[in-house]
Amino acid sequence: MPVARHLPGFNFFRGPGRYGIVTTLAFALLAGRGLDVLVARRGRFGRCVMIGLVFWSTCGDLWLVSRMVTNVVIVAEPMISFREASQVRRLLRDEPSLPRLYCPGQNVGNLLGVSCLPVYLGISPTEYADPKFSGAGMPTPANDGRPVAAEDEFSQWLRDSGVTHVLSFYPLDESSWRATLLWRGVDEMLNFSWQRREPIYLYRLEPDASGQSPSRIGFAARGEDSRDTEASATLRAQTEANRVVIETESRSGAWLVLKDLGYPGWSARIDDRLVEADVDGFRTVHVPRGVHRVTWTYRPRSVLVGAALSLLTLFVLATLGHLRFWHRAWLDRCLARVLPCLPTASSVQNR
């Protein structure tokens, strides 16, 4: 367990689930070793027949078990197929600025193709479990049937997180939320996903008491650069799944804040020049004076490391397979020197 908990896949499970994976792996190794012993006692034709029987019987077993699983239902039309017909998606994509949505339904808002504040279902990354990014949760309605009133702490957290739109299962008190109702109805994708017949409500957050509008992009006041925050502006912005491009103008330099999670793997460039970014929380980078283009790109190192390890593993397995079938005697001698207690294929066959 001290080793397995660092492997990809193992660290997503806790307790019995993790021990179950290790136990399954142990049985798989024992079964493979047993197959080696059986095929070593037969000729080439017999080995091919036995390996073929084991392979196809395993495929048949997996096919049968997959049809007997009852906690997963494969639907004919998944909800992602209704995304283009989503009214909420269309309204958010037509907004002039970069919208950031708070959606109470776990994991579903991310399918809209817009920035969505993480409301995560399941075993989430550590950053998503931080109350700084997850918040205290949407206020619930009272039994009197009145619209849901805003809570000061939750409303301030939404604005600090750059949320511009709120999706709710219930009508909100627009005056206390400082919000405007954009749409009310049944969304073809969201309601289908939640199995809800009741309408949902989409609101746009308006400027607060100080006149500051909520925005996904902002400028932070730090030290001597605080005087230039009011003189900084966003000229244009475009966003994709793994790339965000922002064009800004600053009179003397400012700290640009993209209020998305600064997850490891995001790198920043200013005019095609790689710069050091602050990813402790939101993505923050210092922009010099003038007009510049800031590009955030998501390229995690773990993908490159995983690809390299996969290629290395395939190379090692191909090499061992070649030696096993074409140079068995030489391989047995090498194994006998390295692992004298391990029985070789030729010794098993002789016995």
Stockholm file with secondary structure:
# STOCKHOLM 1.0

chainA/1-351         MPVARHLPGFNFFRGPGRYGIVTTLAFALLAGRGLDVLVARRGRFGRCVMIGLVFWSTCGDLWLVSRMVTNVVIVAEPMISFREASQVRRLLRDEPSLPRLYCPGQNVGNLLGVSCLPVYLGISPTEYADPKFSGAGMPTPANDGRPVAAEDEFSQWLRDSGVTHVLSFYPLDESSWRATLLWRGVDEMLNFSWQRREPIYLYRLEPDASGQSPSRIGFAARGEDSRDTEASATLRAQTEANRVVIETESRSGAWLVLKDLGYPGWSARIDDRLVEADVDGFRTVHVPRGVHRVTWTYRPRSVLVGAALSLLTLFVLATLGHLRFWHRAWLDRCLARVLPCLPTASSVQNR
#=GR chainA/1-351 SS CTTGGGSTTGGGCCTHHHHHHHHHHHHHHHHHHHHHHHHHTSCHHHHHHHHHHHHHHHHHHHHHHHHHCCSCCCCSSCGGGGGGGCHHHHHHHTSSSCCEEECSSTTTGGGGSSEECCCCCSSCCHHHHSHHHHCSCCCCCCTTCCCBCCCHHHHHHHHHTTCCEEEESSCBCHHHHTEEEEEEECCTTHHHHHTCCSCEEEEEECCCTTSCCCCSEEEECCGGGGGGSTTCEEEEEEECSSEEEEEEEESSCEEEEEEEECCTTEEEEETTEEECCBCSSEEEEEECSEEEEEEEEECCHHHHHHHHHHHHHHHHHHHHHHHHHHSHHHHHHHHHHHCTTSCCHHHHHHC
#=GC SS_cons         CTTGGGSTTGGGCCTHHHHHHHHHHHHHHHHHHHHHHHHHTSCHHHHHHHHHHHHHHHHHHHHHHHHHCCSCCCCSSCGGGGGGGCHHHHHHHTSSSCCEEECSSTTTGGGGSSEECCCCCSSCCHHHHSHHHHCSCCCCCCTTCCCBCCCHHHHHHHHHTTCCEEEESSCBCHHHHTEEEEEEECCTTHHHHHTCCSCEEEEEECCCTTSCCCCSEEEECCGGGGGGSTTCEEEEEEECSSEEEEEEEESSCEEEEEEEECCTTEEEEETTEEECCBCSSEEEEEECSEEEEEEEEECCHHHHHHHHHHHHHHHHHHHHHHHHHHSHHHHHHHHHHHCTTSCCHHHHHHC
//
